[in-house]
Amino acid sequence: MKLVAKSKDHTLAVFDLPSGAEVILGASSAADCRVNGEPYLSRMHVVLRPNGDRLLVERLPDARNPVVFKGSTTDRFEMKFGDFFVIGSTLFQFQGDTLDPSGVGPSVKLTKEAEPDYRFTIPTDELRSRGGRQDRLRLLDLMELPEVLRTKTRTDFYVYACGLLRMATGAQWVRVLTNQDGEHIILAEDASLDRASAKPISQALVDAAVAEAPKPVTHCWSYPIDKSFQATAHEGVDWAICCAMPVPGEVPILIYLAGATDAAGGYLGFDTQSGARTFLRDTARLVGLVADMIGRAMSLQKEETWKSRLQRFFSPRLVDKILDSKTTDDLAPKITEATIMFFDIRGFSERTEGNLDRILEYEGELRRVLTAMTECIHHRDGVVLRYMGDGVLACWNVPSSLENHVEHACLAAMDMAREMAVLTSTWKCKGPPCGIGLGVGKVVAGSLGSAQIYAYDVLGAVANQTARVEGITKMVGVPILVTSDVAKRIVSDKVLSRRVARFRPLGMDVALELYTIEPGPDDPEKRRAVEQRLAVHDQGLKAFEAGDWEQAFNILHPIVQDDAAARFVYKLALQGKPPRDWNGIVELSAK
């Protein structure tokens, strides 16, 4: 459902109205539906409550000027499709999603008729062949169509194209159609005849045009018309041209023209049937070129729109892959496996101290950090789902499958931790400058946004669990923690993992066995030193979990100076004895 705001013949704005929503119309930037240029429109003028094919309109108490509906001022009324109300000099019309703003009905019944006496399709090579002077002059008038498409709404553009085509071809009427649930919907129309006159659409011609797309198809019928005439049009029309414009991911858009050979012949100096048919070939070529131009412009516009949407989430390489597929099936919600990452900057809140002015002062620094983190994620083929203040939610293996996605996520996490150490070297952080949690499991992933805003997101228990893992990094004092499912799937010698401890987060029944990861040195001697340190930690952890905290203390003491994870267990073991109900699980009292 839509609300179209018009001033005279100019469309000021078109607003989507989701059913069941409550939106405010006014001149204020805070209004849900904002209209500029109407001096009699208050900042908050009316509230709109769409419900199915009805729209309830209620004037707000602070609105200064009246609302006129069906010739009377009223403060509350209900509208149906096609109805409108007026504020000042602006008309607001309630429309279905495909209702033509010029007043054309939302759908048209296609007719079945006798076979045409003459039928032809313009081949692709003839379509692009060099035309005559008159053909080129008419085409020059249509060259501005791509720019019009860029600056107008899709509906206004269709109306403009219909008018331009009718004037260029001498047709009696031109329509732009599409198919919805088996019905052909009129998107726009321009006609030289009275609107009340019948304008039937030939089913056979439409079917042929869709089958031959993008080539234009022409049907001609006997002239003059006798009493048994059952063709596509009414008296005074004996030819029709239809051309389908394929747009990737959408049903075809159809251009449909109808006219009379005598009108066409008179306009171009033809007075014979053969002359009229020569004119029709030129006209069909022009329609085909225009349809091709519009189809290409619409495809490019759609690609640019999708590209701008996708660039919010995906790396340039992944955006190109999605667009090259010519389908958005990969973006549809589906159940799949994904590696989830939660990232958070440590110390930013302390630096700003909750002061809004200080947040503004450090906004540029925050942007630089998040830009660098995004580059690390994209470099490892990850997807940035959203930014959360000074944090990031990212994932791997969506929207398309990625081999070894767990390893890609681990490498990205280590890249980010290393980059953060450089970026925050002057921050004087207590502990690691960031916290990163990684988990892997089944999620629902896809385009889960609203009708107004596109958003790619994931839902599932593993996402909630990974958020808790990221929070535990602060308590342990390490930059990265991963779940056991992640650690078990690390096969690269570039990543070394070791178990930190078992934790039971507040409010969770199941304990989490968490690991930390760090880069595996290439130098053999350094690698042996790291592996020896990890082995000492593992030995101390086993004593700790078995309840021999004194032994754990003695084992871990030599490495705690340079090992944060070992230091966490070491500090717990300082107490000497575990609690009476000790079961080897670290119980967390806070999230």
Phi, psi and omega in degrees: 000147183222156170240120182254125178260123182233145171234111189059238180261009185256131177275120181276321183194157174229125184243136171282138180238093179296135180299135179089353181276172175227113186236153181254132175256131179184186181265351183282150176294341179278349179289146178293321177243100185259132179237126178263153172092000177253105186293339182267003179269121180288167180302316174231102192258308181223156172253136183247130180234088179288142178210100182065234179263022178235153179225120177268127181243132181224124179288132181283150185301327184274359179293132186279329188243157186285166173246128183256124179227123181053042173085358182231147175283132182209151184262346182207128181200166179243137182244157170239172182307132179097338178289159179213158171231164186233134170234118184064239178253010182256132178259132179244113184250136179269125185227152168287171185300333183240014181286131181285128183294345180278356177107358178292143181297162185286342181212164181223140178274128179275143183256152172256132187224174176295158179301140178291152177288335184212130182220136175210155175240136180279118178296160183298319181294324177287328181301322184258009179287164183288126182267180178280181184298316181297320178300317182291323179296318179293323181293326179301325179294338185260356184294339181276002182303315179302322179291321177297319178300322182291328188259346182246164172292160182301319181295314179298324179296317179298318178299316179299314181296321178299313180297318181293318179294320180296317180294323183284332186254344185075017180292155176288322177203156180226137177229150168249127186235161167214169182252133179218117179054042177084354178250145176271121185259133178278119178267331180194161181205146169220132186217149173271347181268167174300138181300335181287343181292149180288141178225068183296152178249132181282120176298317182297319181291319178297315180299318180295319181294320178295319180292326184265000186311138007263023183279138178284144179241138182238136173241137174235148179236163183304146179219132007285163184280130175263182186292336182269009183299128182229033185280192188289336189244192179251182181301133182101355179229125181225013172215155177211145178233135178226139179220132180262136180250101178291132174237123184308130177081002181229160172290152183299146171263133185250134168258127184231121179240149174218145181197190183236140182293328180291322178294319180292316180296319178297323182293325184251007177087013178269140175227020178232158178299318180295323177295320179296321181290327174298317177299320182294325177296319177295319180295317179297320176300317180297315179299318179296320178294318179295315179299318178298317179297314181294316180300316179295318180295319180292321178297317179295317179298318179295319179296319179294321178296314180294323181297317179295325177292312187290329181295344176290339186240322193249156176292157179306322180296319180287324176300313180299321180295318180295315182291327179293336181287345179061018177212154178254022182299324180296338183270351180292144180303134180205160175273126182206170175269140179214150170264125185254140176233131167247128180238140179217139178277128177270137173092349181292318180296321179294324181292322181273341176054033178069008182270123184297322179296322179288328175297317177297322181299322183262007183299320179296322179293319178298319180298319179297319180294312182293327176297315179296320179294322178296320178297320177298317180294312181295324180299330179259024174064032176268170180241125176273110182281315178192158174260137184235081184066251177255028179231169181222138170250123182226165178206165180230157180080013173222151000281345177246158185292147182225119180295138180056044184295332178295317179295319178302317181293320179295317179296321178296318180299317179291322175301315183294318180296319179294317180293322179296323179299326179283313185294331186250024184298338180260006185278343182058051181285145171269100183096190181299146181283357180208164173233131182229126175246138179234136175216160180223142180169185181283137178219166165263118183237141177158190180283097186249022180280193181265179177294332183272326188233127177281136177211135174258131187208172175232147177228141178155163183298326183296329178292316178295320180295318182294326176299321179292323179298316179301321180294329182288338179302325181293321180291319182284330181088023178243155181283334187224132169230141179230155178285166179297328179297324177290311184300322183293340184257009175277118181242348183283140176283358176281346184235124175253131180239154173207146182288133180269309181178177172256132184236145170241101179297153179302129178088000179250140179275330185263135177281147179254127174267111188251146181237156169247154180234153177208159182296142175272115183299144176284327181292124184301319182293317179293323181295319178297321179297317179295314181297325177294319178297317180295324178293322177297316179299318180297321178294316179294323180295320179297319177294320179299312183289333178282353178096000177268076186290330180294317177295319178300319178302312183292323181292318186278341187308318183294340187247356187292337182298323186244012185224106185294320181295318177294325181294326178298311179294321181301317181294324177293322181288346178302336182291345175087312182230142178282166175298160182299325182266024184298128179233016178086005182249130176279113181274126181262133183262357180216155178283000000 
